Amino acid sequence: MKVVSYRHQGKPGVGVVTGDKGVIALSKVAPALPNDLRQILQIDPGLEKVRSAAAGKTADLSLADIAFDPVIREPHATWALALNYTLHVEETGLTTSPVYPQIFLRMPISQVGHKEPLWAPRKDVAEAYDYEGELALIIGKPGRYIKRKDAFAHIAGYSCYNEGSVREYQGHNRQFGLGKNFERSGSFGPWLMTPDEFGDPANHTLITRLNGVERQHAKISGLMHDVSRLIEYLSEGYTLQPGDVIVTGSPGALPLRAGEQPEKPVGKVIVAGQLHMRPGDVCEVEVDGLGVLSNPVIEDPTPR
Amino acid sequence: MKVVSYRHQGKPGVGVVTGDKGVIALSKVAPALPNDLRQILQIDPGLEKVRSAAAGKTADLSLADIAFDPVIREPHATWALALNYTLHVEETGLTTSPVYPQIFLRMPISQVGHKEPLWAPRKDVAEAYDYEGELALIIGKPGRYIKRKDAFAHIAGYSCYNEGSVREYQGHNRQFGLGKNFERSGSFGPWLMTPDEFGDPANHTLITRLNGVERQHAKISGLMHDVSRLIEYLSEGYTLQPGDVIVTGSPGALPLRAGEQPEKPVGKVIVAGQLHMRPGDVCEVEVDGLGVLSNPVIEDPTPR
């Protein structure tokens, strides 16, 4: 099952995507459910109510009619992983713990939904605005001290994430802070796919394309700290909340093609194949079998 | 004016604290306002509606009757500062940028209100659970690209913060991540004090006491990146949101008293005067003229 957070005629809604690119609006088939996916997961962590409400129903809307919101509009917490694929560790020359994941937080205003414009910083603020294609998972059932073998029971579903990063700010000091949190710098979508349909994350492939050209292509089996380990680790510290998001990390970059020029280096970390996102670009993050998260890039329109 | 977020008979409310330790319940004097301070700030960023609703009214409740919630129950973002007092930089032997603040995020579940128990991790999880007394500010009027001279117009008020940290987890990898985000490891209160009453933050003093003994005592004028600089910096990246919280950093530790034993070192960073918080302790963070945030410490009761 694919579950989408959207706005239609200005109103927020949650729906189930049908095979023919339709959307069954939960406001029609389950009017008692909240119109927000995080709130739905608080009362329906396994999405069984959503599934049974949509069973046998036909679409009310088309995917072409809706504006996509981030899968979870305002998560209680969005955890993101640094350096969680071996290739990415090697290409950056950085070191990270093989035992403990390296994690930081993103705030809600830093993300948009599928097809919504990403904001590249104004040139007089920063220029090194980079894509990071990643697999995200969304927590359903809350839990603490979760063992790896039990971790999958806490996952409501999976999605694609573009963990857009502003390198100048990321490198300002030791903690990433603002560099991972620029307004509308990342995207999350297009929908949540439930585990029964998605299967084992390790069997999937992650692909990032900039203007149609592949720039990242990696098997998700290459995660150093896999999905079950991330849930185990975070649940040592707090009770994972319904709608919490874990963004599992970005793989390495593919080499530039013949004739392509590398970007001007920013700071000490140089990844030869990494290109910046610029106004006019389109960036896609695909997880095979799940879908494609696609976003145009515009210059941050906020007046200075 | 002092504004408090509370629960009374199980119901959430927001109130104005009177001189005789009473609380004017906004649900009585301004029933049209939301019962959540973040939502109030979204429509009343300067708290003028709150002020005029409470003017001339008498208290409905006593401070003794209420349970204190964190001043903002679920902030969109809680930014915290690492190494923002010179003395703390020197005592840790760490380096930080003199130009750019070092910032990270805390999530809502990591904080409690005044008088609520802080949770020390179980001993089989971690032992180095430390207080960090800090001044917090709460954003009222949203803004982007805010100049330092205009920064104070965006502050709805100030409060105390205990930025409780679990050092083993903080040191697991390069980003602080989970170590700054254990469940109920920090506290935020007792109330918001508006800028007209608080005045210039630099004229105040921060004091942290563990079991009644002073462990931190610092003039807030010692901030390396002051309140206006923090607002300027963060607003380069995003539109500051009503109810966003900036926790300005912890000063150094006072020396241990004669006969006191330092803690067993955890990791490479050793601060001689820093003691851990343990079940049975009471930790207080005071900002002079604002109030005292006091919390008992218990062992995390979540079954493992």
Interface residues (C-beta under 8 A of the other chain):
Chain A: E74 H76 A77 W79 A82 T96 S97 V99 Y100 P101 Q102 I103 F104 L105 R106 M107 P108 I109 S110 P121 V125 R144 Y145 V166 Y169 H172 N173 R174 Q175 F176 G177 L178 G179 N181 F182 E183 Y233 L234 E236 G237 Y238 T239 Q241 T302 P303 R304
Chain B: E74 H76 A77 W79 A82 T96 S97 V99 Y100 P101 Q102 I103 F104 L105 R106 M107 P108 I109 S110 P121 V125 R144 Y145 V166 Y169 H172 N173 R174 Q175 F176 G177 L178 G179 N181 F182 E183 Y233 L234 E236 G237 Y238 T239 Q241 T302 P303 R304
